[in-house]
Amino acid sequence: MDAINGLNNLRVGGGQVACNQNATSGTDAAADGVSFKDVLMKNLNEVNKLQQDADKSLEDFVTGKNQNMSEVISASQKASMAFSMLTQIRNKLQDAYDEVKNLRV
């Protein structure tokens, strides 16, 4: 569930966009925090790990190492949900990029 919770909180700086207003120059400067790239890569790795865990769980069930079907279903559903959320985030990022790209200056 960590990957799903991480995807829910996928924003710059762990949920907070941190900007400081510089009073002398009037420009915005990014505050120290976690970069969007780092958060995104961490969540991509977590989704990948969930999918690998689901594959391993299914393999263990098929080979007879594990007889608990509910664990297999649970792992598969977690991986599916995390991948679905990741796909939705990608779609939102693509929409935002397309919107910025079409801005006239």
PAGULUM-360973 format. One line per 3 residues: their letters; for each residue x, y, z of N, C-alpha, C. Coordinates in pm, whole numbers, padded with zeros to 5 digits. Each point is the difference from the previous one (the first is absolute). Layout:
# PAGULUM-360973
A> X/Y/Z/X/Y/Z/X/Y/Z | ...
# end
This chain:
# PAGULUM-360973
MDA> 00080/-00120/00000/-00080/00120/00000/00085/00127/00000 | 00131/-00012/00028/00085/00118/00001/00007/00067/-00135 | 00004/-00080/-00106/00007/00059/-00134/-00128/00074/-00033
ING> -00113/-00054/00041/-00128/00066/-00027/-00009/00129/00079 | 00041/-00002/00126/-00001/00122/00080/00099/00101/-00057 | 00114/-00046/-00047/00099/00089/-00061/-00053/00063/-00126
LNN> -00076/-00076/-00079/-00057/00056/-00122/-00109/00101/00031 | -00075/-00025/00108/-00102/00098/00040/00062/00133/00039 | 00120/-00004/00054/00067/00121/00048/00106/00049/-00097
LRV> -00013/-00034/-00127/00101/00035/-00100/-00010/00148/-00035 | 00069/00079/00077/00010/00143/-00025/00140/00043/00038 | 00042/00111/-00049/00133/00050/00032/00010/00026/00149
GGG> 00108/-00046/00061/00023/00024/00142/-00092/-00081/00090 | -00047/-00117/-00046/-00083/-00085/00084/-00136/00059/00026 | -00059/00068/-00095/-00134/00052/00017/-00006/00151/00010
QVA> 00113/00063/00007/00001/00145/00011/00091/00059/-00107 | -00051/00094/-00073/00084/00071/-00095/00062/00116/00077 | 00130/-00006/00013/00068/00097/00085/00069/00106/-00085
CNQ> -00044/00121/00014/00064/00113/-00069/00017/00113/00100 | 00112/00069/-00009/00024/00116/00083/-00005/00124/-00088 | -00061/00104/00049/-00006/00126/-00073/00119/00083/00044
NAT> 00086/00035/-00094/00116/00082/00029/-00046/00146/-00002 | 00004/00066/00115/-00055/00136/00012/00081/00102/-00080 | 00130/-00023/-00016/00080/00101/-00068/-00012/-00007/-00151
SGT> -00004/-00120/-00057/-00004/-00009/-00145/-00137/-00033/-00054 | -00091/-00053/00085/-00134/-00034/-00045/-00006/-00127/-00081 | 00100/-00087/00009/-00002/-00126/-00074/-00029/-00115/00095
DAA> -00057/-00109/-00057/-00025/-00121/00079/00122/-00089/-00003 | 00034/-00058/00113/00111/-00094/00008/-00049/-00126/00068 | 00037/-00115/-00053/-00042/-00127/00059/00070/-00020/00133
ADG> -00077/-00040/00099/00057/-00028/00132/00063/-00138/-00001 | 00087/-00024/00097/00060/-00132/00012/-00109/-00102/00027 | 00005/-00110/-00071/-00098/-00106/00016/00028/-00110/-00099
VSF> -00089/-00095/-00003/00015/-00112/-00090/-00043/00042/-00140 | 00079/-00034/-00099/-00034/00039/-00136/-00110/-00091/-00054 | -00073/00051/-00095/-00109/-00076/-00062/00055/-00127/-00065
KDV> 00114/00011/-00063/00062/-00116/-00065/00027/-00110/00101 | 00055/00035/00117/00030/-00100/00102/-00127/-00069/00050 | -00104/00078/00022/-00127/-00057/00045/-00057/-00093/-00106
LMK> 00004/00043/-00124/-00053/-00081/-00110/00079/-00129/-00016 | 00132/00009/00004/00083/-00120/-00015/-00021/-00097/00116 | -00015/00053/00121/-00025/-00086/00116/-00131/-00076/-00017
NLN> -00103/00069/-00047/-00129/-00064/-00019/00001/-00097/-00117 | 00074/00030/-00105/00015/-00096/-00111/00065/-00129/00050 | 00103/00014/00083/00067/-00117/00055/-00093/-00081/00090
EVN> -00084/00069/00078/-00094/-00070/00087/-00105/-00076/-00081 | -00050/00060/-00108/-00096/-00069/-00086/00065/-00122/-00063 | 00124/00015/-00045/00073/-00112/-00058/00017/-00112/00103
KLQ> 00033/00036/00123/00017/-00100/00106/-00131/-00073/00027 | -00112/00073/00002/-00130/-00064/00022/-00031/-00100/-00112 | 00033/00036/-00122/-00026/-00092/-00111/00091/-00123/00009
QDA> 00124/00019/00039/00090/-00114/00016/-00047/-00090/00114 | -00048/00060/00110/-00053/-00078/00112/-00122/-00082/-00042 | -00086/00059/-00082/-00118/-00071/-00048/00041/-00117/-00089
DKS> 00098/00022/-00087/00050/-00108/-00086/00060/-00113/00084 | 00079/00036/00101/00063/-00099/00087/-00106/-00077/00078 | -00102/00070/00049/-00106/-00065/00074/-00075/-00100/-00088
LED> -00029/00038/-00123/-00068/-00091/-00092/00088/-00120/-00034 | 00129/00025/-00020/00093/-00109/-00030/00007/-00099/00117 | 00005/00054/00123/00004/-00086/00118/-00128/-00083/00012
FVT> -00112/00059/-00034/-00127/-00073/00008/-00006/-00111/-00104 | 00044/00030/-00122/-00006/-00098/-00108/00097/-00116/00026 | 00116/00029/00057/00098/-00105/00026/-00027/-00075/00130
GKN> -00098/00043/00078/-00036/-00071/00121/00072/00047/00125 | 00081/00105/-00009/00072/00051/00117/-00095/00072/00096 | -00108/00051/-00054/-00097/00075/00080/-00140/-00049/-00039
QNM> -00082/-00030/00098/-00135/-00051/-00027/-00108/00105/00029 | 00038/00122/00030/-00096/00103/00037/-00035/00085/-00122 | -00116/-00029/-00059/-00045/00071/-00120/-00031/00147/00030
SEV> -00045/00030/00123/-00035/00138/00033/00121/00092/-00005 | 00120/-00052/00035/00121/00080/-00009/00033/00033/-00146 | -00022/-00097/-00088/00026/00021/-00142/-00095/00107/-00055
ISA> -00127/-00011/00034/-00099/00097/-00047/00029/00138/00057 | 00035/00006/00127/00030/00129/00064/00121/00068/-00065 | 00105/-00077/-00022/00120/00057/-00063/-00030/00047/-00141
SQK> -00079/-00077/-00072/-00036/00037/-00137/-00085/00127/-00003 | -00094/00012/00092/-00085/00118/00006/00079/00124/00039 | 00094/-00013/00093/00084/00113/00038/00081/00050/-00119
ASM> 00060/-00095/-00074/00080/00037/-00116/-00087/00065/-00107 | -00118/-00054/-00021/-00091/00055/-00100/-00045/00141/00036 | -00035/00021/00125/-00044/00131/00047/00113/00103/-00011
AFS> 00119/-00038/00041/00114/00092/-00006/00032/00036/-00145 | -00005/-00099/-00090/00029/00028/-00140/-00108/00089/-00061 | -00125/-00024/00038/-00110/00083/-00050/00017/00145/00045
MLT> 00037/00020/00125/00021/00135/00051/00118/00066/-00069 | 00105/-00076/-00024/00117/00053/-00070/-00036/00042/-00142 | -00084/-00079/-00066/-00045/00033/-00135/-00083/00128/00001
QIR> -00085/00017/00099/-00080/00122/00011/00088/00122/00025 | 00104/-00017/00081/00092/00112/00024/00072/00036/-00128 | 00043/-00101/-00075/00066/00026/-00128/-00092/00076/-00094
NKL> -00127/-00040/-00005/-00096/00067/-00087/-00020/00146/00041 | -00007/00026/00130/-00014/00138/00048/00123/00083/-00032 | 00118/-00059/00014/00123/00071/-00035/00004/00030/-00150
QDA> -00044/-00094/-00081/-00003/00021/-00145/-00098/00111/-00035 | -00117/00002/00064/-00097/00107/-00023/00057/00136/00038 | 00068/00006/00114/00060/00126/00044/00109/00045/-00097
YDE> 00082/-00093/-00047/00104/00033/-00096/-00062/00053/-00130 | -00104/-00068/-00049/-00066/00045/-00123/-00058/00140/00015 | -00057/00027/00118/-00058/00132/00026/00108/00108/00001
VKN> 00112/-00027/00066/00110/00096/00004/00059/00019/-00139 | 00012/-00108/-00074/00056/00005/-00135/-00085/00087/-00093 | -00130/00001/00022/-00090/00074/-00088/-00021/00146/00043
LRV> 00065/00043/00109/-00010/00137/00044/00067/00093/-00101 | -00063/00111/-00025/00058/00099/-00090/00069/00107/00085 | 00120/00034/-00040/00074/00105/00074/00025/00118/-00088
# end
